[in-house]
Amino acid sequence: MELPGGTDKVLAALSAGALFADLYFENTRALRIVLEGEKIEELSAGEDAGVGLRRIEGDFETRYAFSNDFSTGTLLALARRLGGREARSVQDPGPRASGQLPVKVVPEEVDLSRKIALVKRAGEVARRLSPEIRQVRVLYQETEKRLAMLDSEGGWVEETRVYTLFAVQVVAEREGLLQQGYEPVGGTMGFELFEEHPPEEVARRAAERALLMLSARRAPGGRMPVVLSSEAGGTMIHEAVGHGLEADHAEEGFSVYAGRLGERVASPLITVIDDPTLPGKRGSYLFDDEGVPAEKVILIENGVLKNFLYDRATALKFGKTPNGHGRRESYRYRPIPRMANTYIAPGPHDPGEIVRSVDRGLLVKKMGGGEVNPVTGDFVFEVTEGYLIEDGEVGEPVRGATLVGNGPEVLRIIDMVGRDLGFGIGTCGKDGQGVPVSDAQPTLRIPELIVGGEVK
């Protein structure tokens, strides 16, 4: 990435008298195609570029500004407004580190007509599956981010990130009852995404889920064993536990895990990891958004709390080492501690054995949205695809179930962990910022959980 002239002077002025300072340059190119029904409703392409300036003061206060104007005069003026001042000497940046996660088929090199045809084909497959299909929405999105980060410690990092996302949403209706099916796929990869996930299969899964729920009975409510299938993805671990392990929450006392490093906080069967180095996953990168190398972090090991996720600011404030988890949505935002690819490690049990161990309970195949209190870990989640378990067998589908509980308590009582591992993808929101993530879990047995549903 070609940097504007005068960058060294701007960084020198910004960092003078500060604990730490950095410049974050970003150029993003994106394409978005949306099909609604049988028509392409949105076809948009664009490019955005800007620079973020950050200064961390001696009292650990962070001051931040951004601009689309790369001129030396504008950036120097911003640096001074943040508290910087002209420096007599300019520190040369160290050797540049650069790279890109592997991409087999660069999306930009694929004809637009092929992408449009792919979206239309997925929509047609979903509509033809049943006359009860009422609405179909298909999204294709490609993003290329070129980044450069320079800091007051001589760091100079450049990275290119390519994201491809494809999602199908289907609404089915029967006698006034509406049900929805949603299936997203994507990651830090190019058009090769569709070799592993053909668009027709993604559309079929979304449509079949919506149709299945039309035939499902109302879920029974009450306390019961719950089996979370690996197909459910890691929504539970991400929302109910993961945010409490981010250092700005944990170190500031806004987390149930605050002050508990070294303590047992989960079942001995549970190991929780966040690993942005996993190839192809939606939350992967070589360097975080502060130029710190990506790092696999073991957060909970065999039930014992081992670490938190740090960015530079929280690491400075609490005397720790940043571990590659400072992330931001774009140059418009300062970095904060964030998850990347968060998962519960596989365990010793056969997934089929886990289901067979339950006399009567709920099998969750897909999780939906929900609400979580990061301070306490209390949660409510929707179940978008669930089944009764009766006498150790998967029974009829049920709809309208919710899971109500406490994340840390669930981790403590899980008593069976499968040998499998299934990933989900999403965009995680925090402090008004959204970043791409993935999460995963093996099949898990929770001996007792409150299931919201029909009570007879």
Secondary structure as UniProt FT lines:
FT   TURN            5..6
FT   HELIX           7..15
FT   TURN            16..17
FT   STRAND          20..36
FT   TURN            37..38
FT   STRAND          39..56
FT   TURN            58..59
FT   STRAND          62..67
FT   HELIX           72..81
FT   TURN            82..83
FT   STRAND          97..100
FT   HELIX           107..109
FT   HELIX           112..128
FT   TURN            131..132
FT   STRAND          133..151
FT   TURN            152..153
FT   STRAND          156..174
FT   TURN            175..176
FT   STRAND          177..187
FT   TURN            191..192
FT   HELIX           193..196
FT   HELIX           199..215
FT   STRAND          217..218
FT   STRAND          222..228
FT   HELIX           230..232
FT   TURN            233..234
FT   HELIX           235..236
FT   HELIX           237..241
FT   HELIX           242..245
FT   HELIX           247..250
FT   TURN            251..253
FT   TURN            256..259
FT   TURN            261..262
FT   TURN            268..269
FT   STRAND          272..274
FT   TURN            276..277
FT   TURN            279..280
FT   TURN            282..283
FT   TURN            289..290
FT   STRAND          297..301
FT   TURN            302..303
FT   STRAND          304..305
FT   HELIX           312..318
FT   STRAND          326..327
FT   TURN            331..332
FT   STRAND          336..337
FT   STRAND          341..344
FT   HELIX           351..356
FT   STRAND          360..372
FT   TURN            374..376
FT   STRAND          378..390
FT   TURN            391..392
FT   STRAND          393..399
FT   STRAND          402..406
FT   HELIX           407..413
FT   STRAND          416..418
FT   STRAND          422..430
FT   TURN            431..432
FT   STRAND          433..441
FT   STRAND          444..452
//
